[in-house]
Amino acid sequence: AALARTIYPGLPGHAQNALVQIQLGGKGGTVLSLDLNGGKDAAFKFLNAMNIAVISNNLGDAKSIATHPATTTHQRLPEAQKEELGITPGLVRFSVGLEDADDLIADLLNALKVAQG
């Protein structure tokens, strides 16, 4: 499997899903994290294979954006702290933009295939 885990508050198993149901009417928001098996190499293959999303450190935009926290937003943290926070080498954060949903899904699925190798 390409994914070790998916982090999204809209998923029933997420620790804050009950809060999402109350505050967001069951919608989990537009940011999710995918933890790819294969670590940093798989994460970078995934990021480079996406055609729609832009690779960036900033997750707030009208266009879809992806980032690799271990080498960007959290790069200065000691490895032990990254591990404690769940910032693994394979973690990619994805912010969904205004592009067509079917196009984004196809792009993500293709990038996952590429990341698997």
PyMOL commands that place a pseudoatom at each C-alpha (Angstrom):
pseudoatom trace, name=CA, resn=ALA, resi=1, chain=A, elem=C, hetatm=0, pos=[0.000, 0.000, 0.000]
pseudoatom trace, name=CA, resn=ALA, resi=2, chain=A, elem=C, hetatm=0, pos=[1.203, 3.489, -0.800]
pseudoatom trace, name=CA, resn=LEU, resi=3, chain=A, elem=C, hetatm=0, pos=[-0.188, 5.064, 2.368]
pseudoatom trace, name=CA, resn=ALA, resi=4, chain=A, elem=C, hetatm=0, pos=[0.820, 4.387, 5.955]
pseudoatom trace, name=CA, resn=ARG, resi=5, chain=A, elem=C, hetatm=0, pos=[-1.971, 6.675, 7.196]
pseudoatom trace, name=CA, resn=THR, resi=6, chain=A, elem=C, hetatm=0, pos=[-4.349, 9.443, 6.234]
pseudoatom trace, name=CA, resn=ILE, resi=7, chain=A, elem=C, hetatm=0, pos=[-4.920, 12.305, 8.658]
pseudoatom trace, name=CA, resn=TYR, resi=8, chain=A, elem=C, hetatm=0, pos=[-8.202, 14.123, 8.096]
pseudoatom trace, name=CA, resn=PRO, resi=9, chain=A, elem=C, hetatm=0, pos=[-10.606, 15.319, 10.812]
pseudoatom trace, name=CA, resn=GLY, resi=10, chain=A, elem=C, hetatm=0, pos=[-13.573, 14.383, 8.615]
pseudoatom trace, name=CA, resn=LEU, resi=11, chain=A, elem=C, hetatm=0, pos=[-12.715, 10.678, 8.955]
pseudoatom trace, name=CA, resn=PRO, resi=12, chain=A, elem=C, hetatm=0, pos=[-14.722, 8.810, 11.624]
pseudoatom trace, name=CA, resn=GLY, resi=13, chain=A, elem=C, hetatm=0, pos=[-11.572, 7.506, 13.348]
pseudoatom trace, name=CA, resn=HIS, resi=14, chain=A, elem=C, hetatm=0, pos=[-9.959, 10.935, 13.773]
pseudoatom trace, name=CA, resn=ALA, resi=15, chain=A, elem=C, hetatm=0, pos=[-9.619, 12.084, 17.407]
pseudoatom trace, name=CA, resn=GLN, resi=16, chain=A, elem=C, hetatm=0, pos=[-11.454, 15.338, 16.693]
pseudoatom trace, name=CA, resn=ASN, resi=17, chain=A, elem=C, hetatm=0, pos=[-14.179, 13.998, 14.420]
pseudoatom trace, name=CA, resn=ALA, resi=18, chain=A, elem=C, hetatm=0, pos=[-16.914, 14.669, 17.005]
pseudoatom trace, name=CA, resn=LEU, resi=19, chain=A, elem=C, hetatm=0, pos=[-15.861, 18.321, 17.114]
pseudoatom trace, name=CA, resn=VAL, resi=20, chain=A, elem=C, hetatm=0, pos=[-15.944, 18.454, 13.308]
pseudoatom trace, name=CA, resn=GLN, resi=21, chain=A, elem=C, hetatm=0, pos=[-19.518, 17.152, 13.391]
pseudoatom trace, name=CA, resn=ILE, resi=22, chain=A, elem=C, hetatm=0, pos=[-20.553, 19.937, 15.765]
pseudoatom trace, name=CA, resn=GLN, resi=23, chain=A, elem=C, hetatm=0, pos=[-18.529, 22.899, 14.484]
pseudoatom trace, name=CA, resn=LEU, resi=24, chain=A, elem=C, hetatm=0, pos=[-18.251, 22.154, 10.779]
pseudoatom trace, name=CA, resn=GLY, resi=25, chain=A, elem=C, hetatm=0, pos=[-21.476, 20.293, 10.101]
pseudoatom trace, name=CA, resn=GLY, resi=26, chain=A, elem=C, hetatm=0, pos=[-19.585, 17.084, 9.404]
pseudoatom trace, name=CA, resn=LYS, resi=27, chain=A, elem=C, hetatm=0, pos=[-17.248, 18.621, 6.831]
pseudoatom trace, name=CA, resn=GLY, resi=28, chain=A, elem=C, hetatm=0, pos=[-13.612, 18.050, 7.791]
pseudoatom trace, name=CA, resn=GLY, resi=29, chain=A, elem=C, hetatm=0, pos=[-12.152, 21.039, 6.009]
pseudoatom trace, name=CA, resn=THR, resi=30, chain=A, elem=C, hetatm=0, pos=[-9.840, 21.309, 3.032]
pseudoatom trace, name=CA, resn=VAL, resi=31, chain=A, elem=C, hetatm=0, pos=[-6.494, 20.235, 4.512]
pseudoatom trace, name=CA, resn=LEU, resi=32, chain=A, elem=C, hetatm=0, pos=[-5.419, 16.623, 4.870]
pseudoatom trace, name=CA, resn=SER, resi=33, chain=A, elem=C, hetatm=0, pos=[-2.160, 14.813, 5.422]
pseudoatom trace, name=CA, resn=LEU, resi=34, chain=A, elem=C, hetatm=0, pos=[-0.991, 11.681, 3.669]
pseudoatom trace, name=CA, resn=ASP, resi=35, chain=A, elem=C, hetatm=0, pos=[1.815, 9.654, 5.202]
pseudoatom trace, name=CA, resn=LEU, resi=36, chain=A, elem=C, hetatm=0, pos=[3.431, 7.686, 2.410]
pseudoatom trace, name=CA, resn=ASN, resi=37, chain=A, elem=C, hetatm=0, pos=[5.209, 4.396, 2.906]
pseudoatom trace, name=CA, resn=GLY, resi=38, chain=A, elem=C, hetatm=0, pos=[8.736, 4.766, 1.601]
pseudoatom trace, name=CA, resn=GLY, resi=39, chain=A, elem=C, hetatm=0, pos=[9.635, 7.917, 3.526]
pseudoatom trace, name=CA, resn=LYS, resi=40, chain=A, elem=C, hetatm=0, pos=[11.114, 11.041, 2.008]
pseudoatom trace, name=CA, resn=ASP, resi=41, chain=A, elem=C, hetatm=0, pos=[11.851, 9.420, -1.378]
pseudoatom trace, name=CA, resn=ALA, resi=42, chain=A, elem=C, hetatm=0, pos=[8.218, 8.360, -1.787]
pseudoatom trace, name=CA, resn=ALA, resi=43, chain=A, elem=C, hetatm=0, pos=[6.969, 11.742, -0.570]
pseudoatom trace, name=CA, resn=PHE, resi=44, chain=A, elem=C, hetatm=0, pos=[9.161, 13.597, -3.074]
pseudoatom trace, name=CA, resn=LYS, resi=45, chain=A, elem=C, hetatm=0, pos=[8.132, 11.275, -5.925]
pseudoatom trace, name=CA, resn=PHE, resi=46, chain=A, elem=C, hetatm=0, pos=[4.513, 11.942, -4.977]
pseudoatom trace, name=CA, resn=LEU, resi=47, chain=A, elem=C, hetatm=0, pos=[4.999, 15.718, -4.862]
pseudoatom trace, name=CA, resn=ASN, resi=48, chain=A, elem=C, hetatm=0, pos=[6.881, 15.787, -8.161]
pseudoatom trace, name=CA, resn=ALA, resi=49, chain=A, elem=C, hetatm=0, pos=[4.266, 13.618, -9.887]
pseudoatom trace, name=CA, resn=MET, resi=50, chain=A, elem=C, hetatm=0, pos=[1.382, 15.991, -9.161]
pseudoatom trace, name=CA, resn=ASN, resi=51, chain=A, elem=C, hetatm=0, pos=[0.358, 18.117, -12.112]
pseudoatom trace, name=CA, resn=ILE, resi=52, chain=A, elem=C, hetatm=0, pos=[-2.309, 20.304, -10.534]
pseudoatom trace, name=CA, resn=ALA, resi=53, chain=A, elem=C, hetatm=0, pos=[-1.108, 21.112, -7.018]
pseudoatom trace, name=CA, resn=VAL, resi=54, chain=A, elem=C, hetatm=0, pos=[1.732, 23.540, -6.470]
pseudoatom trace, name=CA, resn=ILE, resi=55, chain=A, elem=C, hetatm=0, pos=[4.518, 22.607, -4.045]
pseudoatom trace, name=CA, resn=SER, resi=56, chain=A, elem=C, hetatm=0, pos=[4.744, 25.328, -1.416]
pseudoatom trace, name=CA, resn=ASN, resi=57, chain=A, elem=C, hetatm=0, pos=[5.331, 26.029, 2.287]
pseudoatom trace, name=CA, resn=ASN, resi=58, chain=A, elem=C, hetatm=0, pos=[2.064, 27.968, 2.515]
pseudoatom trace, name=CA, resn=LEU, resi=59, chain=A, elem=C, hetatm=0, pos=[-1.202, 26.022, 2.637]
pseudoatom trace, name=CA, resn=GLY, resi=60, chain=A, elem=C, hetatm=0, pos=[-3.601, 28.938, 2.217]
pseudoatom trace, name=CA, resn=ASP, resi=61, chain=A, elem=C, hetatm=0, pos=[-4.571, 29.678, -1.380]
pseudoatom trace, name=CA, resn=ALA, resi=62, chain=A, elem=C, hetatm=0, pos=[-7.372, 29.236, -3.915]
pseudoatom trace, name=CA, resn=LYS, resi=63, chain=A, elem=C, hetatm=0, pos=[-5.261, 26.680, -5.781]
pseudoatom trace, name=CA, resn=SER, resi=64, chain=A, elem=C, hetatm=0, pos=[-4.312, 23.272, -4.437]
pseudoatom trace, name=CA, resn=ILE, resi=65, chain=A, elem=C, hetatm=0, pos=[-1.009, 23.236, -2.596]
pseudoatom trace, name=CA, resn=ALA, resi=66, chain=A, elem=C, hetatm=0, pos=[1.135, 20.448, -1.165]
pseudoatom trace, name=CA, resn=THR, resi=67, chain=A, elem=C, hetatm=0, pos=[4.038, 20.630, 1.257]
pseudoatom trace, name=CA, resn=HIS, resi=68, chain=A, elem=C, hetatm=0, pos=[6.573, 18.288, 2.855]
pseudoatom trace, name=CA, resn=PRO, resi=69, chain=A, elem=C, hetatm=0, pos=[6.636, 19.402, 6.522]
pseudoatom trace, name=CA, resn=ALA, resi=70, chain=A, elem=C, hetatm=0, pos=[9.791, 17.480, 7.489]
pseudoatom trace, name=CA, resn=THR, resi=71, chain=A, elem=C, hetatm=0, pos=[11.897, 19.536, 5.074]
pseudoatom trace, name=CA, resn=THR, resi=72, chain=A, elem=C, hetatm=0, pos=[9.956, 22.817, 5.154]
pseudoatom trace, name=CA, resn=THR, resi=73, chain=A, elem=C, hetatm=0, pos=[7.690, 24.051, 7.953]
pseudoatom trace, name=CA, resn=HIS, resi=74, chain=A, elem=C, hetatm=0, pos=[9.131, 21.724, 10.616]
pseudoatom trace, name=CA, resn=GLN, resi=75, chain=A, elem=C, hetatm=0, pos=[12.683, 21.311, 9.320]
pseudoatom trace, name=CA, resn=ARG, resi=76, chain=A, elem=C, hetatm=0, pos=[14.325, 23.006, 12.307]
pseudoatom trace, name=CA, resn=LEU, resi=77, chain=A, elem=C, hetatm=0, pos=[12.717, 20.741, 14.890]
pseudoatom trace, name=CA, resn=PRO, resi=78, chain=A, elem=C, hetatm=0, pos=[14.877, 18.006, 16.392]
pseudoatom trace, name=CA, resn=GLU, resi=79, chain=A, elem=C, hetatm=0, pos=[14.112, 14.551, 14.977]
pseudoatom trace, name=CA, resn=ALA, resi=80, chain=A, elem=C, hetatm=0, pos=[12.704, 13.363, 18.326]
pseudoatom trace, name=CA, resn=GLN, resi=81, chain=A, elem=C, hetatm=0, pos=[10.207, 16.226, 18.384]
pseudoatom trace, name=CA, resn=LYS, resi=82, chain=A, elem=C, hetatm=0, pos=[9.196, 15.588, 14.768]
pseudoatom trace, name=CA, resn=GLU, resi=83, chain=A, elem=C, hetatm=0, pos=[8.602, 11.955, 15.666]
pseudoatom trace, name=CA, resn=GLU, resi=84, chain=A, elem=C, hetatm=0, pos=[6.532, 12.951, 18.703]
pseudoatom trace, name=CA, resn=LEU, resi=85, chain=A, elem=C, hetatm=0, pos=[4.404, 15.240, 16.531]
pseudoatom trace, name=CA, resn=GLY, resi=86, chain=A, elem=C, hetatm=0, pos=[3.965, 12.629, 13.792]
pseudoatom trace, name=CA, resn=ILE, resi=87, chain=A, elem=C, hetatm=0, pos=[6.029, 14.582, 11.266]
pseudoatom trace, name=CA, resn=THR, resi=88, chain=A, elem=C, hetatm=0, pos=[7.443, 11.556, 9.439]
pseudoatom trace, name=CA, resn=PRO, resi=89, chain=A, elem=C, hetatm=0, pos=[9.712, 11.623, 6.379]
pseudoatom trace, name=CA, resn=GLY, resi=90, chain=A, elem=C, hetatm=0, pos=[6.781, 10.391, 4.284]
pseudoatom trace, name=CA, resn=LEU, resi=91, chain=A, elem=C, hetatm=0, pos=[4.260, 12.993, 5.458]
pseudoatom trace, name=CA, resn=VAL, resi=92, chain=A, elem=C, hetatm=0, pos=[2.734, 15.309, 2.844]
pseudoatom trace, name=CA, resn=ARG, resi=93, chain=A, elem=C, hetatm=0, pos=[0.169, 17.976, 3.681]
pseudoatom trace, name=CA, resn=PHE, resi=94, chain=A, elem=C, hetatm=0, pos=[-2.333, 18.806, 0.992]
pseudoatom trace, name=CA, resn=SER, resi=95, chain=A, elem=C, hetatm=0, pos=[-4.605, 21.833, 0.855]
pseudoatom trace, name=CA, resn=VAL, resi=96, chain=A, elem=C, hetatm=0, pos=[-7.503, 21.426, -1.568]
pseudoatom trace, name=CA, resn=GLY, resi=97, chain=A, elem=C, hetatm=0, pos=[-8.101, 24.378, -3.864]
pseudoatom trace, name=CA, resn=LEU, resi=98, chain=A, elem=C, hetatm=0, pos=[-10.866, 25.313, -6.244]
pseudoatom trace, name=CA, resn=GLU, resi=99, chain=A, elem=C, hetatm=0, pos=[-9.883, 22.996, -9.091]
pseudoatom trace, name=CA, resn=ASP, resi=100, chain=A, elem=C, hetatm=0, pos=[-12.290, 20.338, -10.344]
pseudoatom trace, name=CA, resn=ALA, resi=101, chain=A, elem=C, hetatm=0, pos=[-12.618, 17.591, -7.712]
pseudoatom trace, name=CA, resn=ASP, resi=102, chain=A, elem=C, hetatm=0, pos=[-12.393, 14.748, -10.237]
pseudoatom trace, name=CA, resn=ASP, resi=103, chain=A, elem=C, hetatm=0, pos=[-9.217, 16.239, -11.710]
pseudoatom trace, name=CA, resn=LEU, resi=104, chain=A, elem=C, hetatm=0, pos=[-7.661, 16.527, -8.243]
pseudoatom trace, name=CA, resn=ILE, resi=105, chain=A, elem=C, hetatm=0, pos=[-8.596, 12.963, -7.320]
pseudoatom trace, name=CA, resn=ALA, resi=106, chain=A, elem=C, hetatm=0, pos=[-7.106, 11.643, -10.562]
pseudoatom trace, name=CA, resn=ASP, resi=107, chain=A, elem=C, hetatm=0, pos=[-3.941, 13.674, -9.964]
pseudoatom trace, name=CA, resn=LEU, resi=108, chain=A, elem=C, hetatm=0, pos=[-3.552, 12.389, -6.396]
pseudoatom trace, name=CA, resn=LEU, resi=109, chain=A, elem=C, hetatm=0, pos=[-4.175, 8.766, -7.402]
pseudoatom trace, name=CA, resn=ASN, resi=110, chain=A, elem=C, hetatm=0, pos=[-1.622, 9.048, -10.198]
pseudoatom trace, name=CA, resn=ALA, resi=111, chain=A, elem=C, hetatm=0, pos=[0.929, 10.602, -7.819]
pseudoatom trace, name=CA, resn=LEU, resi=112, chain=A, elem=C, hetatm=0, pos=[0.381, 7.745, -5.353]
pseudoatom trace, name=CA, resn=LYS, resi=113, chain=A, elem=C, hetatm=0, pos=[1.074, 5.209, -8.124]
pseudoatom trace, name=CA, resn=VAL, resi=114, chain=A, elem=C, hetatm=0, pos=[4.284, 7.025, -9.024]
pseudoatom trace, name=CA, resn=ALA, resi=115, chain=A, elem=C, hetatm=0, pos=[5.328, 7.170, -5.349]
pseudoatom trace, name=CA, resn=GLN, resi=116, chain=A, elem=C, hetatm=0, pos=[4.919, 3.407, -5.041]
pseudoatom trace, name=CA, resn=GLY, resi=117, chain=A, elem=C, hetatm=0, pos=[7.557, 3.062, -7.586]
for i in range(1, 117): cmd.bond("trace and resi %d" % i, "trace and resi %d" % (i + 1))
show_as sticks, trace
zoom trace
